[in-house]
């Protein structure tokens, strides 16, 4: 989401000039690649750009090809093969040993890409963007690089003028939402062969901090780097205002901050006060939060759990699976900054369903492959 915001920020800052631009987007990866499907960069004819499609080895060539596409006003698919040993092949220096298809699309009044991306950052919902990556025969209703947006709140496909294609693509959109995985689908209808990249864009993470001591600052700072939405509940008088500028919502202990919690929320209970953390844990368990962290040793959480059970508030197995106490990955963290790094790593691990171990001991590829 951070890259999308950066791209839109550049685009909006350049609206007043007449310079043309294009989007270069990774739409297919075979074997290994530094970036995965959905990575994109916005390129202007002057050469300024935002975003990325690799670790740095493909951007230069993609920039030049984007400038050519802008000049010709013609979209195209470019394939980079980093699996070859040919030193003249673009991207060989990356050493990823993969094949990457990049769609380069000049942006015009008919291209809906940036409008679709804008919709993705204005709310806390998941979104689906469909991009045409190949088609045979002319079709007045769709074109290479054409983009549609699927609104998950209304279950409607926006900007698609081809009703036959819409009927075919809707089941695959539903599948994409269910699996949360992006990939290319192929369709045949009315003499047309069409390929479309169906991209799942999840809602942004929300970090809900319940605490007001100095160790909240590294949590806020790291959330800013990752572009996570942040709320904080506590005694606001104790905190430095200049360290809270990136916090979206500030609540006192008396405010109802729980209404902002959803299943893309990670709750951090870090009041360092037993009764406060116990009360907040009880409230946290009533929410849909997928991750609930309790700072402190395991025996502290066991005491909390026993006290809640004795009061008649039962904690079932599914609730226990959401609670991380002690929280964080075991990386030898000691300072508040290191502890924040440990907790954020565990949050990513929990939301992605990964174990959080060392990649060097993992069998198979780093990323799942379609």
N, C-alpha and C positions, 0 to 999 in steps of 0.2 A: 504493500500500500504506500510505503514511503516513496518508492520510485515513481509511482503513478502521480502522487502529489507533486513531486519535483518536476515531472514532465508538464503537468498542467500549469504549474507556477511559471515555468519558462514561457509556455504558450501564451498565457494571459498577459505576461509582461511585454510580449512582442506584438500584441494585437494592433497597436496603433501604427505599426509600420507595414509596408506592403510586401515584405519578404515572404517568399513561399517556403513550405516545409513538407516533410515526409515522416512517416513512422516506419521504422524497421523493427520487425518483431519475430522472435523465434517461435515457429509454429510446429516444428517437428525435430526431435532429437533421437538419433539411433546410436546405441551404445553410450559412450561417456561424453559429457560436456560440462564446462564450468557453470554455465547458466542453463536453466531448464525452459520448457515451453512456457510462453507468456512473457518472458523477458523482452523488454522493448526499449527503444531509444527514439527520441524526437530530434530530427536533423533539419537545420535551416540551410538555405542555398549558400549562405555566407560561410558555413562550416561550423557554426556554434551548435552544440548538441547537449542533450540531457538524457540520462539513463545509460543502459549498457546491455549488450547481448552476449558478452563473453568475459573473460578475465582481462581483456585489453588487446588481444591479438587480432580480433575481427573488426573492432570498431572503426579503425582507419579505412579499411576497404569498404565497409558498409556505409561509411560517411560519403565516400566518393561515389558509390553506386546510388546512394540516395540523392545526391546532387544531380546525377544523370537522369534519374527517374523524375525529379522535379522539372528538369529542363524539357524532357520528352513528354511529361505529364502522363506517364505510363507505369503502372504497377508491374512488379515481377517477383519471381521466386529465385533466390540465390542459394545454391547449395555449397556449403563449406565442408570439405572432407579432411578432417584432422587425423584420420586413421592411416594415411599414406606416409611413406618415408621421403617423398619428393620434397626437397628443400625449397622448391619454387612454389609449392602449394601454400596458399594463404591459410594461416592458422596452424601449420605444422609445429611451430615453436611452442604452442600451448601444450602439446603432448597428451591431449585428452583421449585420443584414439576414438573419435566419434564422428558422426555425420550430422550436420546441423542445417536445417532448411530455414531461411530467413525471408519473410515476406516484406517487401519494400513498397509502401503505398504512398504516393503523393496525396497530400490533404487538400481537398477542395470543398466546395459547398455541398457536394454530393456525398462526401465521406463523413460518416457518422462516428468515427472512432473516438475523437476527443470528447464529444458530447456523451457518448456511452461511458467513458472513463470518469467523466465529471459526476455522473449519477452514482458511481461506486463509492465516492468519498463523502457524500452528503448525508449518509445515514448509517446506522449500525445493522445493516442487513447484508446477507450474502448476495452476490450478483453473478449473472452469466452473460458473457459476451461471445457472440458468434461472428467469426470472420471467414469470408470466402477465400479459400487458398488455391482453388483450381476449378476451371469449368471448361467444357467443350461446347462449341456452338454458341452463337450470340444469343444473349438473353437480355431483353430490354429492362427487366425488373431487377437483375442482380449483376454484379461485376466483380472482377478480381480485386480483393481488398475491401469489398463491401462489408459493412459491419452492422449487426443488429444487437439490441440489448434486451435481455429477458428480465422483467421485473418480478422478483420472487414474492412481492407483497400482493400483486394483482394477478400473477400467473399469466402475463401477457407478453407477447413478443413484439417489440417496438421497432419500427422502421423497415420491416420486411414487407415488400410489395408483391412477393411471389407466394400466393396462397398454397400452391402445390408443395413447394419446398417447406413452407411453414408446417404443414401437416406431417411431413417426414421428419423434420428436425425436432419437434416437440417431445417425442418419447426419449430421444437421446439427451435432450436438455434435462429432463426429469432424472435420467440415469446419472448425468453429470452431477446434479445436486445431491443425489443419494450417495454416490461414491466419492464426491469431492475431488475428482480427478479430471484433468483437462486432456483432451486428445483430438485427433482429426477423425472425422466420420465421412463416409463416401455415400453418395446418393445417385440414383438413376431414375429419371422421370421425363416423360414427354420428349424423348430424344436428347435430353440433357444429361451430362455427367458432371456432378458438382461435388467438390470436397470442401468441408467446413471445419475450421478449428473451433471447438466448443470449449471455452475457457471458464473455469470456476474461480471466482474471486471471493474469498471468504470475508466475512465481516472483520473489521479490525479488532485486535485484542484490547480489552479493557482491564487495566490494573487498578483495583480498588484497595487503597491503603487505609488501614485503620490504626493510626498511631500518630504521635506528635513529638517524637524525639529526634535527635540529630541523625539517626541512621535511616530516616526516611529520605534524606537528600540524595544518596547514591541510587536509591530505587527510582526516584523521580528523574535523575539525570540519565540513567540507563534507558528508561522508558522513552525519553526524548530521542536518544540515538536510534532506537528501534521504531520510533514514531507510533508508540502505543498511546491509546487514550488513557488518561489518568484521572482518578478522583481520589480525594483524601478527606478522611473524617477524623477529627480530633480537636484538641484545644488549639485553635488557630493563633491565639495570642503568644504561644510558646515558639512559634516558627518564624523564620526570616522570610519576609514577603518577597524579597528578590530571588529566593530559591524556589518559589512556588509559581513562577510565571508560566510554566508549561503545563501546569495542572488545569485540566478543563473545568473541574467542578470541586469546590471547597465546601465542606459541611462541618458544622459544629456537632458535638456529641448529641445534641437535642434534635438535630435535623433528621428527616427520614431519607437517608442516603441509600437505603436498600432497594428502592424502586428502580435504580439505575443498573441493577445486577442482571445479567443474562448468562447464557451458556458459553459465551466467549469471554467471560470474566474470570480473572484470577484474583482471589481475595487474599490479602496479606494481613494477618492479625499480629501487629507488632506494637501494642500499647505498652508492653513490658509491665503491665499491671494485671495480676491474676484475675481479679473480678471483672475488669473491663474486657479482657480477652475471652473469658468464659461466657460473658453475656453476648459478646459479638459472635462467638462460635455458635451459640444456640441460634442466633438470627441468621448466620451464614448458611447453616444447614437447612434452613427453610427456603433458600433461594435455589436457582438453577445453575449457580456457579459450578464450573467443571473442575476448578482447582481452588482449594482452601488451604492456605499455609498458616501454621502456628509456629512462631519462633519459640525457641527454647528446647530443653531436653525432652526425651521421650517420656520420662516419669511425670513431667508436668502435664503433658497431654493425657496420660493415663488417669491422672487425678481429675482432670477436667471431665473426661469421659465417664468416670465412675460417679462423679457428682451430678452430671446430667441424668444418668440412668437412675440414680437414687431419687432425683426430683420428679421422676415420671416421664422425662424426655428421653425416649429410646433412640439410639443411633443404630440403624441397620447396616448391613454389609455394604450396600451401594453408597451409603453416606461415608463410611469409613474409607472407601476407595477414592473418594474425592478429597479427603483430608491428608495433608502431608505434614507429619510431625514426628521427628524433627523435619524441617523443610530444607530443600536444596540438594544438589549433587555433592558427593564426597570428593572435593578437589583440594582439600587442605585450606579452606578459606578461614581467615581470622579477622581481617579488618572489615568495617562496614561495606567498603567497596567490593571486596572479595566475596563477602557473604551475599551481596546483591547479585553479583555475577553467578554465584552458585544457584541462587533461587531462580533467576531468570532462565538459566539453562534447564532447570527442572521444569519450569512452566512450559517452555518450548517442547521438551521431551514429553510431558503429559498431554499436551494438545495434539501433538503429532503421532502419539501412540508408539514412540520409540523408547528404548531402554536407557539411552543416555550413556552408553559405554564408549570405549575408544574405537575409532574407526579402523585402526590398524589390525584389530583382532576380529573384525567383521568378515564373514565369508560373503562373497558376492559384491555387487556394485554398491556404491554409496547411496544412490537414489533408486527408487522403484522405477521400473520401466514398463511402458504401455505395451 
